[in-house]
Amino acid sequence: MRRTLFLFPLLLLCGASLRCHAYCKATDTAVAQSHDFNCDIFYRNKTEFSYEVGYLPWNIPLIFDVFLGSPYTTWPLKYTLVPNIASLRWQVDGIHGPGFLRGSTDFTFSLAITAIPRGAESHYEAFDFGIRRNFIPRNWRAIPYYEMRGGVGNINAQGPHGVLYAQGQDLTFTYMMGSGVRYDFNPRFSAEAGATYMHVSNAYLSQPKYEDFGINVWGPIFGFNMRLGKAKSGLSKK
């Protein structure tokens, strides 16, 4: 049940990305008459390298507890997570959508190495897949975004070693959800800042032998993006 709840929002974003009509085609007379420089930044099949660092010290209940019948509470053992995330971003479509929903969609493939300066464990490594929606007003450099990621990883679980409220096994799953603002300096480089929520647990696989307490934290995250390869043919160079 928990894994189904985590996957459902990702599927919604994925489905939305497939129902699109791009605004930045060369045959679009309106765009030709009033060029949006974001068409040089967000276009189908553009790839980027992304590196992000977060600092997540605030512990909260699992956001899906209300649907799982679990107590909506935090545990006495508090955690701080510091995720370092290297990603390949793939822009799967061009700019499309009505009004404030106008934007584009990224698929993200990430390797995350997370330090744990506070908590029973010390490190967590994971592979994540994510979907990001960029909301792109015409000729804005500051672009709001919303994203979700999910993945599988390995943590040095201390629950089997007798630490109360620690993680119950090494194999764990992660779910991240956040939003922020990306600032595009030019078609190649951009920076971003936002807030993100991160959940780590083993989806009850360690039970009944070891309780699955999980980790639920949130905090700020900062990142840097760089286009891979040359600019798309026919786009203005900046």
TORSE-183703 format. One record per residue: x, y, z of N, C-alpha, C, CB in turn. Coordinates in steps of 0.02 Angstrom, whole numbers. Glycine has a CB too. Example, Ala and Ser with C-alpha at 12.3 -4.5 7.8 and 13.67 -1.06 7.14 Angstrom:
- nx / ny / nz / cax / cay / caz / cx / cy / cz / cbx / cby / cbz
- 660 / -284 / 390 / 615 / -225 / 390 / 660 / -165 / 390 / 565 / -224 / 452
- 642 / -112 / 354 / 684 / -53 / 357 / 645 / 2 / 394 / 704 / -30 / 286
// end
This chain:
- nx / ny / nz / cax / cay / caz / cx / cy / cz / cbx / cby / cbz
- 42 / -60 / 0 / 0 / 0 / 0 / 43 / 63 / 0 / -47 / 0 / 61
- 95 / 62 / 43 / 139 / 121 / 47 / 173 / 134 / -20 / 191 / 113 / 103
- 198 / 81 / -53 / 233 / 90 / -116 / 185 / 114 / -170 / 267 / 24 / -138
- 121 / 91 / -169 / 72 / 113 / -218 / 59 / 187 / -211 / 7 / 74 / -210
- 53 / 212 / -150 / 42 / 284 / -138 / 100 / 326 / -164 / 30 / 298 / -64
- 161 / 301 / -157 / 219 / 338 / -180 / 222 / 340 / -256 / 284 / 308 / -153
- 202 / 286 / -290 / 207 / 282 / -363 / 151 / 320 / -398 / 207 / 210 / -385
- 92 / 326 / -367 / 35 / 356 / -400 / 47 / 428 / -423 / -24 / 356 / -354
- 76 / 473 / -380 / 90 / 541 / -404 / 139 / 543 / -462 / 116 / 584 / -348
- 189 / 498 / -461 / 237 / 496 / -516 / 203 / 478 / -581 / 293 / 446 / -501
- 155 / 431 / -579 / 120 / 410 / -639 / 76 / 467 / -665 / 78 / 349 / -625
- 48 / 506 / -621 / 7 / 563 / -643 / 49 / 614 / -681 / -25 / 598 / -583
- 108 / 630 / -655 / 152 / 677 / -690 / 175 / 648 / -756 / 213 / 695 / -647
- 190 / 583 / -757 / 213 / 551 / -818 / 159 / 553 / -871 / 234 / 478 / -804
- 97 / 539 / -852 / 42 / 541 / -900 / 30 / 610 / -927 / -20 / 515 / -868
- 36 / 661 / -883 / 26 / 729 / -905 / 77 / 750 / -957 / 28 / 777 / -846
- 138 / 724 / -952 / 191 / 744 / -998 / 179 / 717 / -1068 / 258 / 720 / -973
- 137 / 664 / -1075 / 125 / 634 / -1140 / 70 / 669 / -1178 / 109 / 562 / -1132
- 29 / 710 / -1144 / -27 / 745 / -1177 / -6 / 817 / -1188 / -93 / 740 / -1134
- 34 / 829 / -1239 / 63 / 896 / -1245 / 59 / 921 / -1317 / 135 / 896 / -1222
- 62 / 988 / -1322 / 68 / 1021 / -1386 / 120 / 1075 / -1378 / -1 / 1051 / -1410
- 176 / 1069 / -1414 / 232 / 1115 / -1405 / 217 / 1183 / -1435 / 296 / 1087 / -1436
- 239 / 1236 / -1400 / 229 / 1305 / -1423 / 289 / 1332 / -1461 / 214 / 1349 / -1364
- 346 / 1299 / -1456 / 407 / 1328 / -1482 / 428 / 1299 / -1549 / 462 / 1318 / -1432
- 381 / 1280 / -1591 / 398 / 1256 / -1657 / 413 / 1314 / -1703 / 340 / 1214 / -1686
- 458 / 1302 / -1751 / 477 / 1354 / -1797 / 419 / 1378 / -1839 / 532 / 1330 / -1842
- 367 / 1336 / -1847 / 310 / 1354 / -1889 / 258 / 1394 / -1850 / 278 / 1291 / -1917
- 269 / 1404 / -1786 / 222 / 1440 / -1745 / 230 / 1515 / -1758 / 232 / 1424 / -1669
- 183 / 1546 / -1793 / 189 / 1616 / -1812 / 192 / 1662 / -1752 / 130 / 1636 / -1856
- 152 / 1646 / -1701 / 151 / 1690 / -1642 / 219 / 1691 / -1608 / 98 / 1666 / -1592
- 252 / 1632 / -1603 / 318 / 1630 / -1572 / 368 / 1666 / -1616 / 340 / 1557 / -1561
- 363 / 1658 / -1682 / 409 / 1691 / -1727 / 405 / 1766 / -1721 / 396 / 1670 / -1799
- 345 / 1792 / -1710 / 336 / 1865 / -1705 / 357 / 1891 / -1637 / 263 / 1883 / -1718
- 351 / 1852 / -1585 / 369 / 1874 / -1518 / 408 / 1818 / -1484 / 306 / 1894 / -1475
- 473 / 1816 / -1496 / 514 / 1758 / -1475 / 520 / 1754 / -1399 / 584 / 1762 / -1506
- 510 / 1694 / -1373 / 520 / 1679 / -1303 / 588 / 1646 / -1296 / 462 / 1634 / -1274
- 635 / 1679 / -1260 / 702 / 1651 / -1256 / 703 / 1584 / -1219 / 749 / 1699 / -1221
- 649 / 1567 / -1182 / 647 / 1502 / -1150 / 641 / 1444 / -1199 / 588 / 1500 / -1102
- 622 / 1460 / -1262 / 622 / 1407 / -1313 / 693 / 1384 / -1330 / 587 / 1432 / -1377
- 743 / 1425 / -1314 / 813 / 1406 / -1323 / 839 / 1366 / -1264 / 856 / 1468 / -1333
- 800 / 1362 / -1210 / 822 / 1329 / -1149 / 784 / 1264 / -1136 / 813 / 1376 / -1089
- 719 / 1265 / -1149 / 677 / 1207 / -1137 / 651 / 1181 / -1203 / 619 / 1224 / -1088
- 678 / 1123 / -1225 / 655 / 1093 / -1288 / 664 / 1018 / -1284 / 694 / 1123 / -1349
- 627 / 983 / -1326 / 625 / 910 / -1323 / 694 / 879 / -1335 / 576 / 884 / -1375
- 709 / 829 / -1293 / 770 / 789 / -1296 / 834 / 826 / -1277 / 778 / 762 / -1365
- 828 / 884 / -1246 / 887 / 916 / -1216 / 907 / 876 / -1154 / 872 / 991 / -1197
- 972 / 867 / -1143 / 996 / 833 / -1084 / 1041 / 880 / -1044 / 1035 / 768 / -1103
- 1041 / 871 / -978 / 1081 / 913 / -934 / 1112 / 869 / -880 / 1038 / 968 / -902
- 1170 / 891 / -856 / 1199 / 863 / -795 / 1178 / 908 / -737 / 1277 / 857 / -799
- 1156 / 878 / -683 / 1134 / 915 / -625 / 1169 / 890 / -562 / 1057 / 911 / -617
- 1188 / 936 / -519 / 1216 / 917 / -454 / 1181 / 958 / -400 / 1293 / 929 / -451
- 1154 / 923 / -350 / 1116 / 955 / -297 / 1141 / 934 / -228 / 1041 / 938 / -303
- 1136 / 979 / -181 / 1154 / 966 / -111 / 1097 / 991 / -67 / 1222 / 999 / -91
- 1073 / 949 / -23 / 1021 / 969 / 23 / 1044 / 965 / 95 / 959 / 926 / 13
- 1008 / 1000 / 139 / 1019 / 995 / 211 / 950 / 989 / 243 / 1060 / 1058 / 239
- 934 / 929 / 267 / 866 / 913 / 288 / 864 / 895 / 362 / 838 / 854 / 246
- 858 / 945 / 406 / 862 / 933 / 478 / 795 / 927 / 514 / 902 / 987 / 510
- 740 / 943 / 479 / 675 / 947 / 514 / 637 / 882 / 505 / 634 / 1006 / 487
- 624 / 849 / 562 / 588 / 785 / 563 / 513 / 797 / 567 / 612 / 742 / 622
- 476 / 761 / 525 / 404 / 767 / 522 / 374 / 696 / 517 / 380 / 811 / 463
- 308 / 688 / 529 / 278 / 622 / 518 / 278 / 604 / 444 / 206 / 621 / 545
- 271 / 540 / 429 / 262 / 518 / 360 / 201 / 552 / 331 / 256 / 440 / 355
- 207 / 585 / 274 / 152 / 625 / 248 / 92 / 583 / 226 / 175 / 667 / 189
- 103 / 517 / 217 / 48 / 473 / 197 / 18 / 434 / 255 / 72 / 425 / 144
- 38 / 450 / 317 / 12 / 413 / 375 / -64 / 414 / 379 / 41 / 442 / 438
- -94 / 468 / 358 / -166 / 474 / 362 / -200 / 421 / 320 / -189 / 543 / 340
- -167 / 397 / 266 / -196 / 346 / 223 / -177 / 275 / 245 / -174 / 356 / 152
- -127 / 269 / 289 / -102 / 203 / 308 / -126 / 180 / 375 / -27 / 205 / 307
- -161 / 223 / 411 / -184 / 205 / 478 / -129 / 204 / 530 / -216 / 138 / 476
- -72 / 235 / 514 / -16 / 238 / 561 / -22 / 300 / 605 / 51 / 239 / 523
- 9 / 299 / 664 / 7 / 359 / 707 / 43 / 418 / 674 / 38 / 344 / 776
- 10 / 475 / 670 / 39 / 534 / 638 / 85 / 568 / 688 / -17 / 583 / 612
- 147 / 543 / 691 / 193 / 567 / 742 / 265 / 558 / 718 / 182 / 530 / 809
- 311 / 590 / 753 / 382 / 578 / 742 / 409 / 533 / 797 / 422 / 646 / 739
- 467 / 503 / 786 / 496 / 458 / 835 / 549 / 495 / 877 / 528 / 396 / 800
- 564 / 469 / 936 / 614 / 503 / 980 / 683 / 510 / 948 / 621 / 465 / 1045
- 702 / 462 / 905 / 767 / 466 / 871 / 761 / 514 / 812 / 791 / 396 / 849
- 797 / 569 / 813 / 793 / 619 / 760 / 850 / 611 / 711 / 794 / 690 / 790
- 836 / 630 / 648 / 885 / 623 / 595 / 897 / 690 / 560 / 861 / 571 / 544
- 957 / 698 / 534 / 974 / 750 / 486 / 1006 / 715 / 426 / 1022 / 805 / 517
- 979 / 727 / 366 / 1006 / 697 / 305 / 1037 / 752 / 261 / 951 / 659 / 267
- 1093 / 735 / 230 / 1127 / 782 / 185 / 1136 / 746 / 118 / 1197 / 806 / 214
- 1085 / 748 / 74 / 1090 / 714 / 10 / 1134 / 752 / -40 / 1022 / 704 / -20
- 1178 / 715 / -74 / 1218 / 739 / -129 / 1195 / 701 / -191 / 1296 / 731 / -116
- 1167 / 736 / -240 / 1131 / 702 / -294 / 1160 / 724 / -361 / 1055 / 718 / -291
- 1188 / 676 / -398 / 1212 / 687 / -466 / 1161 / 657 / -514 / 1283 / 657 / -478
- 1138 / 696 / -563 / 1083 / 674 / -605 / 1094 / 688 / -679 / 1019 / 708 / -583
- 1062 / 647 / -719 / 1052 / 661 / -790 / 980 / 683 / -798 / 1070 / 599 / -835
- 970 / 744 / -823 / 903 / 769 / -836 / 888 / 764 / -911 / 895 / 843 / -812
- 831 / 735 / -927 / 809 / 728 / -997 / 743 / 764 / -1005 / 802 / 652 / -1016
- 744 / 817 / -1046 / 682 / 854 / -1060 / 643 / 816 / -1113 / 698 / 928 / -1084
- 588 / 787 / -1092 / 551 / 741 / -1136 / 501 / 776 / -1182 / 514 / 691 / -1094
- 491 / 840 / -1173 / 445 / 877 / -1217 / 466 / 950 / -1221 / 373 / 871 / -1192
- 432 / 987 / -1264 / 443 / 1059 / -1268 / 395 / 1096 / -1224 / 437 / 1083 / -1340
- 396 / 1162 / -1228 / 351 / 1204 / -1188 / 280 / 1195 / -1213 / 373 / 1279 / -1191
- 234 / 1181 / -1167 / 164 / 1172 / -1185 / 121 / 1184 / -1124 / 153 / 1100 / -1214
- 56 / 1188 / -1134 / 9 / 1196 / -1080 / -23 / 1264 / -1078 / 42 / 1182 / -1015
- -83 / 1269 / -1049 / -119 / 1333 / -1046 / -102 / 1375 / -985 / -194 / 1320 / -1046
- -102 / 1440 / -993 / -96 / 1486 / -937 / -37 / 1472 / -891 / -159 / 1485 / -897
- -52 / 1469 / -825 / 1 / 1460 / -776 / 29 / 1389 / -778 / -24 / 1476 / -707
- -4 / 1343 / -813 / 21 / 1275 / -820 / 70 / 1268 / -877 / -37 / 1227 / -829
- 81 / 1321 / -915 / 128 / 1319 / -971 / 197 / 1299 / -945 / 132 / 1388 / -1007
- 227 / 1249 / -977 / 293 / 1227 / -953 / 317 / 1166 / -991 / 290 / 1211 / -880
- 366 / 1131 / -960 / 394 / 1071 / -990 / 408 / 1020 / -935 / 460 / 1088 / -1029
- 424 / 959 / -957 / 433 / 903 / -910 / 502 / 873 / -918 / 379 / 850 / -921
- 535 / 860 / -862 / 599 / 825 / -861 / 592 / 756 / -830 / 652 / 867 / -822
- 626 / 707 / -857 / 638 / 644 / -822 / 709 / 648 / -793 / 630 / 581 / -871
- 718 / 624 / -732 / 781 / 630 / -697 / 805 / 562 / -673 / 775 / 678 / -637
- 868 / 546 / -690 / 899 / 483 / -668 / 958 / 502 / -623 / 922 / 439 / -730
- 956 / 481 / -560 / 1001 / 508 / -510 / 1038 / 454 / -471 / 963 / 552 / -462
- 1100 / 470 / -453 / 1138 / 432 / -403 / 1145 / 477 / -343 / 1208 / 409 / -431
- 1119 / 456 / -286 / 1118 / 497 / -226 / 1160 / 464 / -171 / 1046 / 508 / -201
- 1206 / 503 / -143 / 1245 / 482 / -86 / 1228 / 529 / -28 / 1323 / 482 / -102
- 1199 / 501 / 24 / 1172 / 542 / 78 / 1211 / 530 / 142 / 1098 / 526 / 90
- 1240 / 584 / 168 / 1272 / 581 / 233 / 1219 / 589 / 288 / 1327 / 636 / 240
- 1230 / 557 / 345 / 1182 / 560 / 401 / 1220 / 584 / 462 / 1148 / 491 / 414
- 1229 / 650 / 470 / 1267 / 676 / 528 / 1230 / 669 / 594 / 1283 / 748 / 517
- 1163 / 660 / 591 / 1124 / 650 / 653 / 1077 / 591 / 641 / 1084 / 714 / 673
- 1081 / 541 / 685 / 1040 / 481 / 678 / 1080 / 419 / 693 / 1010 / 477 / 609
- 1047 / 361 / 692 / 1081 / 299 / 709 / 1128 / 276 / 655 / 1030 / 245 / 723
- 1110 / 286 / 591 / 1151 / 265 / 535 / 1198 / 322 / 515 / 1108 / 243 / 475
- 1244 / 307 / 468 / 1293 / 358 / 448 / 1291 / 376 / 374 / 1361 / 335 / 466
- 1264 / 332 / 332 / 1264 / 346 / 260 / 1209 / 306 / 225 / 1332 / 329 / 229
- 1188 / 332 / 167 / 1136 / 300 / 127 / 1150 / 314 / 54 / 1065 / 327 / 148
- 1151 / 262 / 13 / 1163 / 269 / -59 / 1102 / 242 / -96 / 1228 / 231 / -82
- 1082 / 278 / -150 / 1022 / 258 / -186 / 1025 / 278 / -259 / 960 / 288 / -153
- 987 / 241 / -299 / 973 / 261 / -368 / 901 / 283 / -371 / 987 / 203 / -419
- 888 / 343 / -398 / 821 / 372 / -400 / 800 / 388 / -471 / 818 / 434 / -356
- 736 / 383 / -483 / 705 / 408 / -544 / 655 / 461 / -524 / 671 / 351 / -585
- 654 / 517 / -561 / 609 / 571 / -544 / 577 / 604 / -604 / 645 / 622 / -504
- 524 / 642 / -590 / 489 / 682 / -640 / 483 / 753 / -613 / 419 / 652 / -657
- 502 / 801 / -654 / 498 / 872 / -636 / 454 / 909 / -686 / 568 / 903 / -632
- 411 / 952 / -660 / 372 / 996 / -703 / 398 / 1067 / -694 / 296 / 992 / -686
- 421 / 1098 / -748 / 443 / 1167 / -748 / 385 / 1211 / -771 / 505 / 1178 / -795
- 370 / 1263 / -733 / 317 / 1310 / -751 / 350 / 1372 / -781 / 273 / 1329 / -688
- 337 / 1385 / -846 / 378 / 1430 / -885 / 338 / 1489 / -913 / 413 / 1393 / -942
- 332 / 1544 / -876 / 303 / 1605 / -906 / 348 / 1630 / -962 / 293 / 1660 / -851
- 318 / 1663 / -1010 / 356 / 1687 / -1067 / 410 / 1737 / -1046 / 308 / 1719 / -1118
- 472 / 1723 / -1068 / 530 / 1766 / -1057 / 546 / 1778 / -983 / 518 / 1833 / -1090
- 532 / 1729 / -942 / 554 / 1731 / -871 / 618 / 1691 / -864 / 499 / 1704 / -823
- 667 / 1716 / -827 / 726 / 1678 / -812 / 718 / 1637 / -748 / 787 / 1724 / -806
- 677 / 1660 / -702 / 663 / 1624 / -640 / 603 / 1578 / -652 / 648 / 1674 / -580
- 615 / 1513 / -653 / 565 / 1464 / -672 / 546 / 1420 / -612 / 591 / 1419 / -731
- 484 / 1425 / -587 / 462 / 1381 / -533 / 459 / 1308 / -557 / 394 / 1404 / -505
- 469 / 1262 / -511 / 464 / 1191 / -529 / 434 / 1152 / -470 / 533 / 1162 / -548
- 407 / 1093 / -487 / 384 / 1044 / -438 / 409 / 976 / -460 / 305 / 1045 / -430
- 435 / 936 / -413 / 463 / 872 / -433 / 450 / 818 / -381 / 537 / 878 / -446
- 452 / 756 / -405 / 448 / 697 / -362 / 499 / 646 / -386 / 376 / 667 / -363
- 528 / 609 / -338 / 577 / 557 / -354 / 564 / 496 / -310 / 649 / 583 / -346
- 582 / 439 / -337 / 578 / 377 / -298 / 635 / 332 / -318 / 511 / 342 / -309
- 657 / 290 / -271 / 713 / 246 / -288 / 725 / 193 / -236 / 775 / 286 / -298
- 779 / 157 / -246 / 798 / 102 / -202 / 871 / 112 / -183 / 787 / 33 / -235
- 889 / 93 / -121 / 957 / 104 / -99 / 978 / 59 / -41 / 966 / 175 / -79
- 1035 / 76 / -13 / 1066 / 37 / 40 / 1086 / 84 / 97 / 1127 / -2 / 14
- 1067 / 65 / 158 / 1085 / 104 / 217 / 1117 / 56 / 268 / 1022 / 139 / 248
- 1163 / 81 / 308 / 1194 / 38 / 359 / 1148 / 35 / 421 / 1265 / 65 / 379
- 1094 / -5 / 413 / 1041 / -8 / 463 / 1067 / -31 / 531 / 986 / -56 / 439
- 1043 / 4 / 583 / 1065 / -11 / 651 / 1010 / -44 / 693 / 1088 / 52 / 685
- 950 / -50 / 665 / 897 / -85 / 701 / 915 / -156 / 719 / 834 / -84 / 661
- 943 / -195 / 672 / 964 / -264 / 689 / 1019 / -267 / 741 / 987 / -299 / 626
- 1052 / -211 / 755 / 1105 / -209 / 806 / 1078 / -184 / 874 / 1163 / -165 / 783
- 1012 / -178 / 879 / 982 / -162 / 943 / 970 / -88 / 956 / 1024 / -187 / 996
- 979 / -45 / 905 / 967 / 27 / 915 / 892 / 41 / 904 / 1010 / 69 / 866
- 859 / 65 / 956 / 787 / 78 / 954 / 771 / 136 / 906 / 761 / 94 / 1024
- 720 / 128 / 866 / 695 / 177 / 817 / 741 / 185 / 757 / 686 / 245 / 851
- 793 / 143 / 752 / 837 / 145 / 693 / 804 / 105 / 636 / 907 / 116 / 710
- 838 / 103 / 579 / 810 / 69 / 521 / 818 / -7 / 527 / 844 / 94 / 457
- 768 / -43 / 499 / 763 / -115 / 512 / 803 / -160 / 466 / 693 / -135 / 507
- 825 / -134 / 408 / 867 / -175 / 363 / 904 / -129 / 315 / 825 / -227 / 324
- 955 / -156 / 282 / 996 / -115 / 237 / 960 / -95 / 173 / 1060 / -153 / 219
- 922 / -141 / 143 / 886 / -126 / 81 / 827 / -81 / 97 / 861 / -191 / 47
- 827 / -21 / 68 / 775 / 28 / 83 / 752 / 62 / 19 / 801 / 80 / 133
- 695 / 96 / 25 / 666 / 135 / -29 / 662 / 208 / -8 / 596 / 108 / -49
- 666 / 251 / -58 / 662 / 323 / -43 / 611 / 357 / -86 / 730 / 356 / -52
- 581 / 409 / -58 / 534 / 451 / -94 / 550 / 523 / -78 / 460 / 433 / -76
- 555 / 565 / -130 / 569 / 636 / -119 / 518 / 678 / -157 / 641 / 654 / -142
- 500 / 734 / -128 / 452 / 779 / -159 / 471 / 850 / -140 / 378 / 762 / -136
- 473 / 895 / -189 / 493 / 963 / -173 / 477 / 1012 / -228 / 567 / 966 / -159
- 490 / 1075 / -213 / 479 / 1128 / -262 / 528 / 1184 / -249 / 406 / 1155 / -259
- 536 / 1227 / -299 / 583 / 1282 / -293 / 583 / 1324 / -355 / 652 / 1257 / -278
- 639 / 1359 / -366 / 646 / 1403 / -423 / 713 / 1390 / -456 / 640 / 1478 / -402
- 711 / 1382 / -522 / 771 / 1375 / -563 / 784 / 1441 / -598 / 764 / 1316 / -615
- 847 / 1465 / -596 / 865 / 1527 / -630 / 913 / 1511 / -687 / 897 / 1578 / -581
- 893 / 1528 / -748 / 932 / 1513 / -808 / 976 / 1573 / -825 / 887 / 1495 / -867
- 1042 / 1565 / -818 / 1088 / 1618 / -837 / 1092 / 1625 / -913 / 1158 / 1603 / -808
- 1088 / 1569 / -948 / 1089 / 1566 / -1020 / 1066 / 1496 / -1040 / 1162 / 1582 / -1049
- 1064 / 1479 / -1105 / 1039 / 1412 / -1125 / 1080 / 1354 / -1099 / 1035 / 1408 / -1198
- 1141 / 1366 / -1073 / 1182 / 1310 / -1050 / 1184 / 1301 / -975 / 1251 / 1320 / -1075
- 1186 / 1356 / -937 / 1196 / 1351 / -865 / 1136 / 1379 / -826 / 1259 / 1389 / -845
- 1120 / 1346 / -770 / 1068 / 1371 / -726 / 1083 / 1348 / -654 / 998 / 1345 / -749
- 1053 / 1383 / -607 / 1057 / 1365 / -536 / 987 / 1363 / -508 / 1102 / 1415 / -496
- 979 / 1329 / -451 / 912 / 1323 / -423 / 916 / 1318 / -347 / 877 / 1262 / -451
- 861 / 1335 / -316 / 855 / 1330 / -243 / 782 / 1314 / -227 / 877 / 1397 / -208
- 773 / 1272 / -176 / 705 / 1253 / -158 / 704 / 1218 / -91 / 674 / 1209 / -211
- 648 / 1184 / -78 / 639 / 1144 / -18 / 617 / 1075 / -39 / 588 / 1177 / 32
- 639 / 1024 / -2 / 620 / 955 / -20 / 606 / 914 / 42 / 676 / 923 / -62
- 562 / 866 / 32 / 545 / 816 / 83 / 576 / 750 / 62 / 467 / 809 / 93
- 604 / 713 / 109 / 636 / 648 / 94 / 613 / 595 / 144 / 713 / 655 / 95
- 591 / 539 / 116 / 570 / 482 / 156 / 615 / 423 / 140 / 495 / 465 / 143
- 636 / 387 / 192 / 675 / 325 / 184 / 643 / 272 / 228 / 750 / 336 / 202
- 628 / 213 / 200 / 603 / 157 / 239 / 612 / 94 / 198 / 528 / 167 / 259
- 596 / 36 / 229 / 602 / -27 / 192 / 534 / -55 / 172 / 639 / -77 / 234
- 482 / -14 / 174 / 414 / -34 / 153 / 390 / -96 / 191 / 413 / -47 / 77
- 406 / -99 / 255 / 384 / -152 / 301 / 417 / -220 / 287 / 310 / -160 / 297
- 468 / -222 / 243 / 500 / -287 / 228 / 537 / -316 / 288 / 547 / -279 / 170
- 558 / -274 / 335 / 595 / -299 / 393 / 549 / -326 / 447 / 639 / -244 / 421
- 485 / -313 / 441 / 438 / -335 / 492 / 415 / -407 / 478 / 376 / -288 / 496
- 400 / -446 / 531 / 393 / -426 / 601 / 458 / -429 / 642 / 342 / -469 / 634
- 513 / -451 / 611 / 574 / -460 / 650 / 600 / -394 / 676 / 628 / -492 / 608
- 602 / -342 / 632 / 624 / -276 / 653 / 573 / -224 / 629 / 695 / -260 / 625
- 555 / -180 / 673 / 505 / -128 / 657 / 532 / -81 / 603 / 487 / -88 / 720
- 488 / -62 / 557 / 505 / -14 / 504 / 484 / 56 / 527 / 472 / -33 / 436
- 529 / 92 / 559 / 512 / 159 / 584 / 517 / 212 / 529 / 558 / 177 / 642
- 565 / 205 / 484 / 572 / 252 / 430 / 603 / 319 / 452 / 506 / 265 / 398
- 622 / 358 / 402 / 650 / 426 / 412 / 608 / 474 / 370 / 726 / 430 / 391
- 588 / 530 / 400 / 548 / 580 / 365 / 574 / 649 / 383 / 473 / 574 / 382
- 608 / 681 / 336 / 639 / 746 / 350 / 628 / 793 / 291 / 715 / 738 / 364
- 636 / 858 / 304 / 634 / 906 / 250 / 680 / 964 / 265 / 562 / 932 / 239
- 697 / 1003 / 213 / 741 / 1060 / 220 / 759 / 1089 / 152 / 805 / 1039 / 257
- 806 / 1136 / 150 / 825 / 1169 / 88 / 869 / 1125 / 45 / 860 / 1235 / 102
- 867 / 1138 / -21 / 909 / 1103 / -68 / 931 / 1153 / -122 / 872 / 1043 / -100
- 994 / 1146 / -145 / 1022 / 1192 / -194 / 1054 / 1151 / -250 / 1074 / 1240 / -161
- 1053 / 1177 / -311 / 1079 / 1139 / -366 / 1108 / 1181 / -422 / 1027 / 1096 / -393
- 1143 / 1147 / -467 / 1175 / 1177 / -525 / 1161 / 1131 / -584 / 1252 / 1188 / -514
- 1143 / 1160 / -643 / 1129 / 1121 / -703 / 1173 / 1145 / -760 / 1054 / 1127 / -721
- 1195 / 1098 / -802 / 1235 / 1114 / -860 / 1212 / 1073 / -920 / 1310 / 1102 / -846
- 1198 / 1106 / -976 / 1177 / 1071 / -1036 / 1233 / 1025 / -1060 / 1158 / 1121 / -1092
- 1215 / 966 / -1083 / 1263 / 920 / -1112 / 1259 / 925 / -1188 / 1249 / 847 / -1088
- 1317 / 927 / -1221 / 1317 / 931 / -1293 / 1305 / 1002 / -1319 / 1266 / 885 / -1322
- 1297 / 1006 / -1384 / 1288 / 1071 / -1416 / 1215 / 1094 / -1412 / 1310 / 1067 / -1489
- 1206 / 1159 / -1424 / 1138 / 1186 / -1426 / 1100 / 1155 / -1485 / 1139 / 1263 / -1432
- 1035 / 1153 / -1478 / 993 / 1125 / -1531 / 1001 / 1166 / -1595 / 918 / 1123 / -1509
- 1007 / 1132 / -1651 / 1015 / 1166 / -1716 / 957 / 1212 / -1729 / 1021 / 1115 / -1772
- 973 / 1274 / -1749 / 922 / 1322 / -1766 / 905 / 1369 / -1710 / 862 / 1288 / -1787
- 931 / 1355 / -1648 / 918 / 1400 / -1592 / 970 / 1454 / -1590 / 917 / 1361 / -1526
- 949 / 1512 / -1564 / 996 / 1567 / -1558 / 1048 / 1551 / -1507 / 961 / 1632 / -1540
- 1111 / 1572 / -1517 / 1165 / 1558 / -1471 / 1171 / 1616 / -1422 / 1231 / 1546 / -1508
- 1176 / 1599 / -1357 / 1181 / 1651 / -1305 / 1235 / 1633 / -1257 / 1114 / 1661 / -1269
// end
